Amino acid sequence: MDFRESLGRSESGGRYDVVNREGYTGKYQFGPARLTDYMNATGQKFSMDEFRKNPGLQERVQRWHEGDILNYVAANELDRFIGQVVGGVKVTPQAMLGMAHLGGKSGMRKFLETGGEYNPEDSNGTSLRDYGQKFSGQERSAEAVGTRPSDTSKGIIPQDEDVAGQKEIAKGLAALLKGSAPKAPKVNPPSGRYRASGRMSPLSGVGIPGLGNIKAYSTPGGIESLYRKS
């Protein structure tokens, strides 16, 4: 099973017509904040209800979001962490996308830059480390992370494709794979612990053509709030 399908199953049981108890919607569980980012970037306008009823739109948002995350990784030289083990997570592009999906781009970055010390959980007890390990390919059963609860209804298979979204992914991937960033030194977590936090915005995901084992990753968002471990 590729990353995108695995993520969709983890978020919603693979169903498009889903709303969870915190108001996140769709197969990849997007919230209003991230959908607003998409609308601002593309000029498209739609309601949460229209989004929920349109599987093709959900996939287009997913693809756009994937490219956005890859661009963020490249722009902030976070690719220097790839191949390291940080906070118990073997860092791969899929792991980074999984963590960004759960905790936002800045949350993923903070996890890496603090050596895993920053590791908030969602309201179901799923942490950034959990998603990083799950999607990195490390041995970890689906039950260990689990499918986050949501209300489900009949799923629909989308029929359309999005050339613009695929171009955004390709652009982000090209930036990510430039290889200009030096490898990061071994990370030493800072002393002390992170405590109470505010809300974090979630992210999304897509597939990358022609790249073998990393041909399909995703990162949509479906978490209303995260809180840091005490």
N, CA and C of each residue as an Amber inpcrd file, in Angstrom:
protein
   690
   0.8490000  -1.1930000   0.0000000   0.0000000   0.0000000   0.0000000
   0.8890000   1.2480000   0.0000000   0.6090000   2.2220000  -0.8940000
   1.4480000   3.4010000  -0.9450000   1.0680000   4.3830000   0.1660000
   1.8950000   5.4240000   0.2920000   1.7210000   6.3670000   1.4010000
   0.3470000   7.0280000   1.3770000  -0.0550000   7.4730000   0.2020000
  -1.3120000   8.2150000   0.1240000  -2.4920000   7.3520000   0.5520000
  -2.5280000   6.1110000   0.0710000  -3.6320000   5.2380000   0.4370000
  -3.5930000   4.9130000   1.9270000  -2.3830000   4.6790000   2.4480000
  -2.2350000   4.3960000   3.8730000  -2.6920000   5.5780000   4.7200000
  -2.3340000   6.7810000   4.3010000  -2.7330000   7.9690000   5.0420000
  -4.2500000   8.1490000   5.0170000  -4.8500000   7.9490000   3.8360000
  -6.2930000   8.0740000   3.7210000  -7.0150000   7.0920000   4.6240000
  -6.5080000   5.8970000   4.7110000  -7.1290000   4.9010000   5.5910000
  -6.9540000   5.2730000   7.0530000  -5.7940000   5.8060000   7.3720000
  -5.5370000   6.1950000   8.7580000  -6.4190000   7.3580000   9.1750000
  -6.6290000   8.2980000   8.2500000  -7.3940000   9.4990000   8.5850000
  -8.8990000   9.2750000   8.6010000  -9.4020000   8.4820000   7.6510000
 -10.8630000   8.4310000   7.4690000 -11.3990000   7.0520000   7.1250000
 -10.5350000   6.0360000   7.1880000 -10.9630000   4.7380000   6.7090000
 -11.0600000   4.6940000   5.1950000 -10.4330000   5.6600000   4.5160000
 -10.4320000   5.7130000   3.0620000 -11.6980000   6.2840000   2.4570000
 -12.5010000   6.9770000   3.2360000 -13.7890000   7.5030000   2.7570000
 -13.7000000   9.0100000   2.5160000 -14.3500000   9.4500000   1.4710000
 -14.3410000  10.8640000   1.1220000 -15.4190000  11.6530000   1.8710000
 -16.5530000  11.0550000   2.0960000 -17.6980000  11.7770000   2.6490000
 -17.7200000  11.6310000   4.1690000 -16.7380000  12.2240000   4.8250000
 -16.5290000  12.0380000   6.2580000 -16.3420000  13.3840000   6.9450000
 -16.9080000  13.5300000   8.1110000 -16.6520000  14.6880000   8.9640000
 -16.3580000  14.1630000  10.3530000 -15.2090000  14.5360000  10.9380000
 -14.9210000  14.0390000  12.2800000 -15.5190000  14.9570000  13.3390000
 -15.3530000  14.5850000  14.5800000 -16.0170000  15.3220000  15.6570000
 -15.4800000  16.7380000  15.8220000 -14.3270000  17.0320000  15.2140000
 -13.7460000  18.3680000  15.3110000 -13.9690000  19.1840000  14.0480000
 -14.7400000  18.6350000  13.1030000 -15.1090000  19.3860000  11.9120000
 -14.2090000  19.1960000  10.7140000 -13.2040000  18.3270000  10.8170000
 -12.3370000  18.0770000   9.6740000 -13.0370000  17.1370000   8.6970000
 -12.7380000  17.3220000   7.4130000 -13.5800000  16.7530000   6.3670000
 -12.7850000  15.9890000   5.3220000 -13.3660000  14.8970000   4.8450000
 -12.8600000  14.2090000   3.6750000 -11.9070000  13.0710000   3.9750000
 -11.4670000  12.4330000   2.9240000 -10.5870000  11.2740000   3.0330000
  -9.3150000  11.6080000   3.8020000  -8.7880000  12.8090000   3.5820000
  -7.5370000  13.2020000   4.2150000  -7.7410000  14.1640000   5.3670000
  -8.9980000  14.4410000   5.6960000  -9.3510000  15.2340000   6.8750000
  -8.7100000  16.6200000   6.8900000  -9.1660000  17.4630000   5.9930000
  -8.7420000  18.8580000   5.9600000  -9.6530000  19.7210000   6.8130000
  -9.0820000  20.7980000   7.3570000  -9.8500000  21.7790000   8.1010000
  -9.9060000  23.0990000   7.3590000 -10.7030000  24.0440000   7.8690000
 -10.8880000  25.3340000   7.1900000  -9.6030000  26.1060000   6.9510000
  -8.6630000  26.0700000   7.9070000  -7.4420000  26.8750000   7.7610000
  -6.6350000  26.4430000   6.5460000  -6.4470000  25.1370000   6.3870000
  -5.6320000  24.6690000   5.2700000  -6.3630000  24.8270000   3.9440000
  -7.6730000  24.6450000   3.9590000  -8.4390000  24.8660000   2.7350000
  -8.3950000  26.3360000   2.3210000  -8.3470000  27.2290000   3.3030000
  -8.2000000  28.6520000   2.9910000  -6.8450000  28.9130000   2.3420000
  -5.7960000  28.2520000   2.8280000  -4.4780000  28.3620000   2.1860000
  -4.5640000  27.9680000   0.7180000  -5.2470000  26.8600000   0.4560000
  -5.3850000  26.3780000  -0.9220000  -6.1480000  27.3870000  -1.7740000
  -7.2600000  27.8910000  -1.2510000  -8.0670000  28.8430000  -2.0170000
  -7.3030000  30.1310000  -2.2840000  -6.5300000  30.5850000  -1.3010000
  -5.7210000  31.7950000  -1.5020000  -4.6450000  31.5750000  -2.5610000
  -4.0920000  30.3610000  -2.5950000  -3.0200000  30.0590000  -3.5370000
  -3.5340000  29.8580000  -4.9570000  -4.7510000  29.3490000  -5.0970000
  -5.2580000  28.9730000  -6.4150000  -6.3620000  29.8910000  -6.9420000
  -6.9860000  30.6610000  -6.0480000  -8.0970000  31.5040000  -6.4550000
  -9.4320000  30.7900000  -6.5090000  -9.4450000  29.4910000  -6.2400000
 -10.6960000  28.7440000  -6.2150000 -11.4580000  29.0410000  -4.9300000
 -12.7800000  28.9300000  -4.9950000 -13.6160000  29.1630000  -3.8230000
 -14.6240000  28.0230000  -3.6900000 -14.8090000  27.5480000  -2.4750000
 -15.7880000  26.4980000  -2.2090000 -16.0310000  26.4390000  -0.7080000
 -17.1380000  25.8240000  -0.3580000 -17.4840000  25.6650000   1.0580000
 -16.9930000  24.3160000   1.5670000 -16.9980000  24.1410000   2.8780000
 -16.6220000  22.8530000   3.4580000 -17.5610000  21.7550000   2.9580000
 -18.8370000  22.0750000   2.8190000 -19.7960000  21.0840000   2.3380000
 -19.5240000  20.7030000   0.8890000 -19.2010000  21.6880000   0.0620000
 -18.8510000  21.3970000  -1.3290000 -17.5900000  20.5560000  -1.4060000
 -16.6380000  20.8500000  -0.5520000 -15.3970000  20.0780000  -0.5080000
 -15.6870000  18.6280000  -0.1420000 -16.5100000  18.4350000   0.8590000
 -16.8200000  17.0750000   1.3230000 -17.4870000  16.2570000   0.2280000
 -18.2900000  16.8820000  -0.5860000 -19.0550000  16.1710000  -1.6080000
 -18.2970000  15.9890000  -2.9200000 -17.0610000  16.4520000  -2.9960000
 -16.3220000  16.4330000  -4.2570000 -14.9790000  15.7090000  -4.0980000
 -14.9580000  14.3840000  -4.3190000 -13.7060000  13.6300000  -4.1780000
 -12.5820000  14.1470000  -5.0650000 -12.9270000  14.5690000  -6.2890000
 -11.8890000  15.0880000  -7.1790000 -11.2270000  16.3240000  -6.6180000
 -12.0140000  17.2030000  -6.0340000 -11.4670000  18.4040000  -5.4050000
 -10.5750000  18.0250000  -4.2290000 -10.9900000  17.0510000  -3.4610000
 -10.1630000  16.6040000  -2.3360000  -8.7960000  16.1360000  -2.8140000
  -8.7670000  15.4160000  -3.9340000  -7.4900000  14.9420000  -4.4590000
  -6.6520000  16.0890000  -5.0110000  -7.3040000  17.0900000  -5.6230000
  -6.5480000  18.2460000  -6.1180000  -5.9120000  19.0140000  -4.9670000
  -6.6620000  19.2050000  -3.8890000  -6.1110000  19.8900000  -2.7160000
  -4.9500000  19.0840000  -2.1450000  -5.1180000  17.7870000  -2.1240000
  -4.0630000  16.9020000  -1.6190000  -2.7790000  17.0670000  -2.4060000
  -2.9180000  17.0830000  -3.7230000  -1.7310000  17.2190000  -4.5690000
  -1.0590000  18.5780000  -4.3790000  -1.8710000  19.6260000  -4.3300000
  -1.2930000  20.9580000  -4.0990000  -0.5390000  20.9850000  -2.7700000
  -1.1710000  20.4190000  -1.7570000  -0.5790000  20.4540000  -0.4340000
   0.7270000  19.6940000  -0.3790000   0.7900000  18.5940000  -1.1070000
   2.0250000  17.8160000  -1.1730000   3.1740000  18.6630000  -1.6880000
   2.9540000  19.3400000  -2.8050000   3.9890000  20.1960000  -3.3610000
   4.3710000  21.3210000  -2.4300000   3.4010000  21.8600000  -1.7180000
   3.6640000  22.9400000  -0.7710000   4.5980000  22.4710000   0.3360000
   4.3830000  21.2830000   0.8280000   5.2470000  20.7490000   1.8950000
   6.6490000  20.4880000   1.3730000   6.7520000  19.8990000   0.1880000
   8.0720000  19.6300000  -0.3810000   8.8520000  20.9210000  -0.5940000
   8.1710000  21.9510000  -1.0510000   8.8330000  23.2480000  -1.2080000
   9.3170000  23.7930000   0.1290000   8.5100000  23.6130000   1.1640000
   8.8910000  24.0760000   2.5010000  10.1200000  23.3130000   2.9950000
  10.1350000  22.0100000   2.7850000  11.2840000  21.1950000   3.1880000
  12.5530000  21.6890000   2.5050000  12.4600000  21.9190000   1.1980000
  13.6370000  22.3640000   0.4460000  14.0620000  23.7730000   0.8410000
  13.0860000  24.6770000   0.9770000  13.4000000  26.0740000   1.2820000
  14.0690000  26.2250000   2.6390000  13.7490000  25.3260000   3.5650000
  14.3150000  25.4070000   4.9150000  15.4230000  24.3960000   5.1550000
  15.9000000  23.7660000   4.0740000  17.0100000  22.8110000   4.1120000
  16.7570000  21.6780000   5.1130000  15.5090000  21.2830000   5.2390000
  15.1890000  20.1740000   6.1420000  15.5550000  18.8250000   5.5320000
  15.8410000  18.8120000   4.2260000  16.2940000  17.5750000   3.5950000
  17.6290000  17.1050000   4.1590000  18.3170000  17.9730000   4.8940000
  19.5800000  17.5670000   5.5140000  19.3720000  16.4970000   6.5820000
  18.1490000  16.3640000   7.0720000  17.8610000  15.3600000   8.0880000
  17.5640000  13.9850000   7.4920000  17.3170000  13.9320000   6.1920000
  16.9520000  12.6570000   5.5790000  18.0850000  11.6570000   5.7460000
  17.7320000  10.4640000   6.2300000  18.7150000   9.4150000   6.4890000
  19.1260000   9.3250000   7.9410000  18.8630000  10.3660000   8.7230000
  19.1530000  10.3250000  10.1520000  18.0080000   9.6860000  10.9210000
  18.2930000   9.2880000  12.1480000  17.2450000   8.8750000  13.0750000
  17.1120000   9.9920000  14.0980000  15.9570000  10.6420000  14.1150000
  15.7130000  11.7860000  14.9870000  14.5270000  11.4700000  15.8900000
  14.7490000  11.4820000  17.1900000  13.6650000  11.2320000  18.1310000
  12.9880000   9.8950000  17.9200000  13.7510000   8.9020000  17.4710000
  13.1920000   7.5780000  17.2270000  12.5740000   7.4110000  15.8550000
  12.6380000   8.4460000  15.0180000  12.0630000   8.3810000  13.6760000
  13.1850000   8.3280000  12.6400000  13.1510000   7.3210000  11.7940000
  14.0510000   7.2880000  10.6520000  13.5160000   8.2900000   9.6310000
  14.2530000   9.3540000   9.3920000  13.7270000  10.4660000   8.6050000
  13.7900000  10.1370000   7.1160000  12.6270000  10.0680000   6.5250000
  12.4420000   9.8890000   5.0880000  11.4830000  10.9850000   4.6200000
  11.3750000  11.2010000   3.3100000  10.3740000  12.1670000   2.8490000
   8.9660000  11.8090000   3.3290000   8.6480000  10.5040000   3.3240000
   7.3220000  10.0840000   3.7700000   7.1000000  10.4040000   5.2380000
   8.1290000  10.1800000   6.0500000   8.0080000  10.4700000   7.4840000
   7.7870000  11.9560000   7.7150000   8.5120000  12.7880000   6.9750000
   8.3580000  14.2340000   7.1290000   6.9540000  14.6760000   6.7260000
   6.4440000  14.0980000   5.6420000   5.1090000  14.4400000   5.1980000
   4.0610000  13.9640000   6.1970000   4.2730000  12.7790000   6.7630000
   3.3380000  12.2860000   7.7690000   3.2950000  13.1710000   9.0010000
   4.4540000  13.6110000   9.4630000   4.4870000  14.4900000  10.6340000
   3.8860000  15.8530000  10.3180000   4.1650000  16.3580000   9.1070000
   3.5890000  17.6420000   8.7190000   2.0770000  17.5400000   8.5900000
   1.6090000  16.4010000   8.1450000   0.1660000  16.1760000   8.0700000
  -0.4820000  16.3110000   9.4400000   0.1430000  15.7270000  10.4260000
  -0.4520000  15.7300000  11.7580000  -0.2540000  17.0570000  12.4770000
   0.9440000  17.6180000  12.3990000   1.2670000  18.7690000  13.2300000
   1.6260000  20.0400000  12.5050000   1.4370000  20.0660000  11.1860000
   1.7860000  21.2610000  10.4310000   3.2500000  21.2580000  10.0180000
   3.5680000  22.0840000   9.0280000   4.9540000  22.1690000   8.5610000
   5.8800000  22.6180000   9.6720000   5.4640000  23.6180000  10.4250000
   6.3280000  24.1190000  11.4950000   6.4690000  23.0940000  12.6090000
   5.4240000  22.3050000  12.8580000   5.5170000  21.2580000  13.8750000
   6.5080000  20.1750000  13.4770000   6.4560000  19.7770000  12.2100000
   7.4170000  18.8000000  11.7000000   8.8320000  19.3250000  11.8160000
   9.0100000  20.5910000  11.4370000  10.3450000  21.1980000  11.5100000
  10.8470000  21.2430000  12.9500000   9.9600000  21.6000000  13.8640000
  10.3680000  21.7190000  15.2610000  10.7390000  20.3620000  15.8520000
   9.9960000  19.3240000  15.4620000  10.3440000  17.9680000  15.9050000
  11.7750000  17.6410000  15.4840000  12.1100000  17.9010000  14.2250000
  13.4410000  17.5830000  13.7160000  14.5200000  18.4170000  14.3980000
  14.2600000  19.7140000  14.5390000  15.2960000  20.6070000  15.0550000
  15.4870000  20.4980000  16.5590000  14.5470000  19.8760000  17.2680000
  14.7180000  19.6470000  18.7150000  15.0740000  18.1950000  19.0070000
  15.4100000  17.4360000  17.9680000  15.7710000  16.0470000  18.1860000
  14.6190000  15.1960000  18.6890000  13.3880000  15.6090000  18.4020000
  12.2220000  14.8510000  18.8300000  11.6900000  15.2530000  20.1820000
  12.3190000  16.2410000  20.8170000  11.8370000  16.7010000  22.1210000
  10.4510000  17.3490000  21.9890000  10.2540000  18.0680000  20.9080000
   8.9330000  18.6330000  20.6210000   8.1130000  17.5480000  19.9390000
   7.1440000  16.9980000  20.6580000   6.4060000  15.8430000  20.1510000
   4.9570000  15.8730000  20.6260000   4.1760000  16.8430000  20.1450000
   2.7900000  16.9520000  20.6020000   1.9280000  15.7980000  20.1090000
   0.8150000  15.5930000  20.8030000  -0.1610000  14.5730000  20.4350000
  -1.4740000  15.2400000  20.0220000  -2.2620000  14.5230000  19.2230000
  -3.6010000  15.0040000  18.9440000  -4.5450000  14.5110000  20.0420000
  -5.8300000  14.8150000  19.8820000  -6.7930000  14.4800000  20.9320000
  -7.0190000  12.9870000  21.0680000  -6.5470000  12.2000000  20.1020000
  -6.6420000  10.7500000  20.1900000  -5.3580000  10.1090000  20.7030000
  -4.3790000  10.9330000  21.0930000  -3.1300000  10.4130000  21.6360000
  -2.0990000  10.0400000  20.5910000  -2.2970000  10.4350000  19.3220000
  -1.3260000  10.1640000  18.2590000  -0.3200000  11.3050000  18.2000000
   0.9540000  10.9860000  18.2970000   1.9970000  12.0120000  18.3440000
   2.6870000  12.1590000  16.9920000   3.4870000  13.2220000  16.8720000
   4.3040000  13.3970000  15.6770000   5.2220000  12.2010000  15.4820000
   5.8130000  11.7140000  16.5520000   6.6900000  10.5460000  16.4710000
   5.9300000   9.3390000  15.9240000   4.7020000   9.1430000  16.3800000
   3.8960000   8.0230000  15.9020000   3.7360000   8.0610000  14.3850000
   3.3730000   9.2350000  13.8620000   3.1550000   9.3380000  12.4240000
   4.4720000   9.2780000  11.6630000   5.5210000   9.8420000  12.2270000
   6.8260000   9.7420000  11.5850000   7.2670000   8.2940000  11.4530000
   7.1090000   7.5270000  12.5250000   7.4940000   6.1210000  12.4950000
   6.5970000   5.3160000  11.5680000   5.3120000   5.6160000  11.6100000
   4.3680000   4.8660000  10.7810000   4.6820000   5.0050000   9.3000000
   4.9640000   6.2260000   8.8540000   5.1290000   6.4580000   7.4280000
   6.5760000   6.4050000   6.9580000   7.5120000   6.2040000   7.8680000
   8.9150000   6.0890000   7.4660000   9.2410000   4.6990000   6.9530000
   8.3410000   3.7470000   7.1980000   8.6190000   2.3690000   6.8200000
   9.1820000   1.5630000   7.9590000   9.3580000   2.1970000   9.1240000
   9.7990000   1.4480000  10.2880000   8.7210000   0.4510000  10.6840000
   9.1320000  -0.6580000  11.2640000   8.1620000  -1.6720000  11.6310000
   7.2910000  -1.1670000  12.7430000   6.0120000  -1.0590000  12.4090000
   5.0510000  -0.5540000  13.3790000   3.6860000  -0.9230000  12.8560000
   2.9320000  -1.6900000  13.6120000   1.6480000  -2.1700000  13.1190000
   0.6660000  -1.0280000  12.9850000  -0.3280000  -1.2350000  12.1120000
  -1.3670000  -0.2130000  11.9470000  -2.0930000   0.0130000  13.2560000
  -2.2100000  -1.0520000  14.0620000  -2.9120000  -0.9100000  15.3290000
  -2.1600000  -0.0270000  16.3030000  -0.8340000   0.0350000  16.1610000
  -0.0390000   0.8250000  17.1010000  -0.3620000   2.3020000  16.9800000
  -0.6010000   2.7460000  15.7540000  -0.9830000   4.1360000  15.5470000
  -2.4820000   4.2520000  15.4200000  -3.0540000   3.3080000  14.6910000
  -4.5030000   3.2380000  14.6010000  -5.1000000   4.2150000  13.6080000
  -6.3680000   4.0120000  13.3760000  -7.1350000   4.9360000  12.5600000
  -7.8300000   5.9120000  13.4680000  -7.5960000   7.1850000  13.2690000
  -8.1960000   8.1770000  14.1470000  -9.7000000   8.2300000  13.9160000
 -10.4920000   8.2350000  14.9880000 -11.9420000   8.1130000  14.8480000
 -12.5560000   9.2350000  14.0350000 -13.5320000   8.8660000  13.2170000
 -14.3230000   9.8480000  12.4870000 -15.6470000   9.2100000  12.1270000
 -16.6450000  10.0510000  11.8720000 -17.9230000   9.5520000  11.4100000
 -17.7840000   9.2320000   9.9350000 -18.2800000   8.0710000   9.5000000
 -18.0900000   7.6560000   8.1210000 -19.4070000   7.5030000   7.3940000
 -19.3170000   7.6790000   6.0830000 -20.4430000   7.4100000   5.1950000
 -19.8670000   6.8720000   3.8950000 -20.6820000   6.6660000   2.9180000
 -20.2500000   5.9990000   1.6980000 -19.1220000   6.7470000   0.9980000
 -18.0280000   6.0080000   0.6610000 -16.9200000   6.6190000  -0.0620000
 -17.1780000   6.6420000  -1.5560000 -16.5150000   7.5560000  -2.2550000
 -16.6660000   7.7010000  -3.7000000 -15.2790000   7.7580000  -4.3050000
 -15.0720000   7.0750000  -5.3920000 -13.7660000   7.0970000  -6.0520000
 -13.7120000   8.2680000  -7.0270000 -12.7260000   9.1470000  -6.9030000
 -12.6570000  10.3000000  -7.8030000 -12.2410000   9.8820000  -9.2110000
 -12.6770000  10.6320000 -10.2080000 -12.3960000  10.2880000 -11.5890000
 -11.4490000  11.2750000 -12.2690000 -11.3240000  12.4920000 -11.7340000
 -10.5410000  13.4870000 -12.4640000  -9.1100000  13.5640000 -11.9770000
  -8.2520000  14.1310000 -12.7910000  -6.8540000  14.3650000 -12.4530000
  -6.5770000  15.8630000 -12.5030000  -5.4760000  16.2640000 -11.9010000
  -5.1790000  17.6900000 -11.7930000  -3.7600000  17.9470000 -12.2580000
  -3.6180000  18.4340000 -13.4830000  -2.2880000  18.6880000 -14.0490000
  -1.5560000  19.7540000 -13.2550000  -2.2580000  20.8150000 -12.8680000
  -1.6160000  21.8910000 -12.1120000  -1.0790000  21.3730000 -10.7870000
  -1.8650000  20.5260000 -10.1350000  -1.4110000  19.9660000  -8.8610000
  -0.1780000  19.1110000  -9.0390000  -0.1540000  18.3020000 -10.1080000
   1.0060000  17.4560000 -10.3600000   2.2430000  18.2970000 -10.6450000
   2.0560000  19.4240000 -11.3290000   3.1980000  20.3120000 -11.6000000
   3.7350000  20.9060000 -10.3030000   2.8320000  21.2220000  -9.3760000
   3.2710000  21.7720000  -8.0920000   4.1030000  20.7550000  -7.3250000
   3.6700000  19.4970000  -7.3740000   4.4220000  18.4280000  -6.7190000
   5.7990000  18.2780000  -7.3560000   5.8130000  18.2510000  -8.6930000
   7.0860000  18.1020000  -9.4000000   8.0370000  19.2480000  -9.0650000
   7.4980000  20.4420000  -8.9670000   8.3100000  21.6060000  -8.6170000
   8.9110000  21.4530000  -7.2220000   8.0760000  21.0410000  -6.2820000
   8.5620000  20.8600000  -4.9220000   9.5810000  19.7450000  -4.8260000
   9.3310000  18.6650000  -5.5470000  10.2510000  17.5340000  -5.5220000
  11.5930000  17.9100000  -6.1190000  11.5600000  18.6650000  -7.2220000
  12.8110000  19.0940000  -7.8440000  13.6380000  19.9170000  -6.8750000
  12.9730000  20.8010000  -6.1280000  13.6890000  21.6140000  -5.1480000
  14.2480000  20.7390000  -4.0310000  13.4450000  19.7630000  -3.6080000
  13.8630000  18.8860000  -2.5160000  15.0900000  18.0680000  -2.8850000
  15.1500000  17.6220000  -4.1440000  16.1990000  16.7000000  -4.5550000
  17.4190000  17.3790000  -5.1690000  17.5060000  18.7010000  -5.0300000
  18.6760000  19.4050000  -5.5340000  19.9530000  18.9240000  -4.8640000
  19.8450000  18.5610000  -3.5980000  20.9980000  18.0500000  -2.8800000
  21.9830000  19.1040000  -2.4580000  21.5450000  20.3460000  -2.4050000
  22.4770000  21.4250000  -2.0580000  22.6730000  21.5690000  -0.5600000
  21.7410000  21.0650000   0.2230000  21.8220000  21.2530000   1.6650000
  22.8050000  20.2680000   2.2850000  23.6870000  20.7340000   3.1670000
  24.6120000  19.8250000   3.8360000  23.8790000  18.9610000   4.8400000
  24.4540000  17.8140000   5.1410000  23.8710000  16.9520000   6.1600000
  23.9460000  17.6350000   7.5210000  22.8980000  17.4950000   8.2820000
  22.8860000  18.0970000   9.6150000  23.7490000  17.2870000  10.5570000
  24.3830000  17.9350000  11.5160000  25.0980000  17.1840000  12.5380000
  24.1090000  16.4180000  13.3830000  24.6020000  15.4490000  14.1220000
  23.7410000  14.6810000  15.0130000  23.0150000  15.6330000  15.9540000
  21.7120000  15.4190000  16.0940000  20.8840000  16.3420000  16.8590000
  20.9590000  16.0380000  18.3450000  21.2040000  17.0640000  19.1280000
  21.1580000  16.9540000  20.5820000  19.9520000  17.7210000  21.0900000
  18.9540000  17.0300000  21.6500000  17.7610000  17.7320000  22.1220000
  18.0930000  18.7580000  23.1860000  17.4100000  19.8940000  23.1920000
  17.6420000  20.8890000  24.2290000  17.1480000  20.3950000  25.5780000
  17.6730000  20.9870000  26.6310000  17.2180000  20.6080000  27.9550000
  15.8300000  21.1690000  28.1980000  15.1420000  20.5910000  29.1840000
  13.7920000  21.0520000  29.4970000  12.7790000  20.3880000  28.5980000
  11.4960000  20.6590000  28.8280000  10.4370000  20.0430000  28.0550000
   9.4600000  21.1020000  27.5760000   8.8100000  20.7950000  26.4580000
   7.7730000  21.6760000  25.9520000   6.4660000  21.3670000  26.6620000
   5.7560000  22.4000000  27.0300000   4.5050000  22.1800000  27.7420000
   3.3420000  22.7870000  26.9770000   2.4140000  23.3990000  27.6800000
   1.1640000  23.8360000  27.0700000   1.3750000  24.5530000  25.7460000
   0.4850000  24.2720000  24.7900000   0.6190000  24.8990000  23.4830000
  -0.7360000  25.3130000  22.9600000  -0.7070000  26.1350000  21.9120000
  -1.9330000  26.5160000  21.2370000  -2.2720000  25.5330000  20.1350000
  -3.2180000  25.9120000  19.2780000  -3.6390000  25.0500000  18.2030000
  -2.6060000  25.0360000  17.0800000  -2.5310000  23.9180000  16.4050000
  -1.6190000  23.7830000  15.2750000  -2.4310000  23.4360000  14.0380000
  -2.0760000  23.9950000  12.9040000  -2.8390000  23.7060000  11.6910000
  -2.2840000  22.4670000  11.0140000  -3.1950000  21.5770000  10.5060000
  -2.8200000  20.3330000   9.8640000  -2.4760000  20.5050000   8.3910000
  -1.9600000  19.4330000   7.7950000  -1.5660000  19.4630000   6.3920000
  -2.0810000  18.2650000   5.5890000  -1.5790000  18.1080000   4.3130000
  -2.0850000  17.0730000   3.4230000  -1.0710000  16.3400000   2.5510000
  -1.4890000  15.6040000   1.4620000  -0.5310000  14.8750000   0.6840000
  -0.8670000  14.3750000  -0.7140000   0.1270000  13.7510000  -1.4330000
  -0.0040000  13.3190000  -2.8320000   1.0300000  12.2870000  -3.2830000
   1.0330000  11.9280000  -4.5740000   2.0010000  10.9950000  -5.1080000
   3.0740000  11.6690000  -5.9310000   4.2700000  11.0950000  -5.9140000
   5.3810000  11.6480000  -6.6860000   5.7150000  10.6690000  -7.8080000
   5.5350000  11.0440000  -9.0660000   5.7520000  10.1070000 -10.1690000
   7.2180000   9.7840000 -10.3940000   7.4710000   8.5100000 -10.7230000
   8.7850000   8.1060000 -11.1990000   9.8750000   8.0300000 -10.1710000
   9.5320000   7.7990000  -8.9010000  10.5830000   7.7710000  -7.8840000
  10.5900000   6.4890000  -7.0620000  10.2140000   5.4020000  -7.6550000
  10.3390000   4.1200000  -6.9730000   9.6690000   4.0820000  -5.6240000
  10.4730000   3.8070000  -4.5970000   9.9440000   3.5990000  -3.2660000
   9.2970000   4.8260000  -2.6410000   9.6230000   6.0200000  -3.1610000
   8.9840000   7.2010000  -2.5930000   8.0470000   7.8410000  -3.5990000
   7.4490000   6.9930000  -4.4540000   6.6220000   7.5370000  -5.5260000
   5.3160000   8.1350000  -5.0470000   4.8780000   7.8140000  -3.8300000
   3.5710000   8.3230000  -3.4100000   3.5540000   8.6910000  -1.9520000
   3.6730000   9.9670000  -1.6770000   3.4310000  10.3940000  -0.3230000
   2.3540000  11.4540000  -0.2600000   1.8380000  11.6790000   0.9370000
   0.7430000  12.6150000   1.1280000   0.8840000  13.3400000   2.4380000
  -0.0050000  14.2910000   2.6360000   0.0110000  15.0000000   3.8970000
  -1.1440000  15.9480000   4.0910000  -2.3190000  15.5300000   4.1230000
  -3.4350000  16.4130000   4.3880000  -3.6170000  16.6010000   5.8640000
  -4.5830000  17.3640000   6.2820000  -4.7070000  17.6320000   7.6890000
  -6.0530000  17.2750000   8.2440000  -6.0820000  16.8210000   9.4610000
  -7.3370000  16.5140000  10.0690000  -7.3260000  16.5950000  11.5620000
  -6.5270000  17.4460000  12.1640000  -6.4630000  17.5190000  13.6030000
  -6.8050000  18.9290000  14.0470000  -7.7920000  19.0550000  14.8810000
  -8.2230000  20.3780000  15.3370000  -7.2100000  20.9790000  16.2720000
  -6.7150000  20.1810000  17.2200000  -5.7590000  20.7410000  18.1630000
  -4.7790000  19.6760000  18.5810000  -3.5740000  20.0990000  18.8680000
  -2.5330000  19.2290000  19.3920000  -2.0750000  19.7980000  20.7150000
  -1.6510000  18.9280000  21.6080000  -1.1010000  19.4400000  22.8430000
   0.1860000  18.7260000  23.1370000   1.0870000  19.4110000  23.7950000
   2.4050000  18.8620000  24.0470000   2.3990000  17.9680000  25.2600000
   3.2370000  16.9650000  25.1690000   3.3400000  16.0470000  26.2950000
   3.8800000  16.7540000  27.5200000   3.3750000  16.3980000  28.6610000
   3.9070000  16.9710000  29.8970000   4.9730000  16.0570000  30.4540000
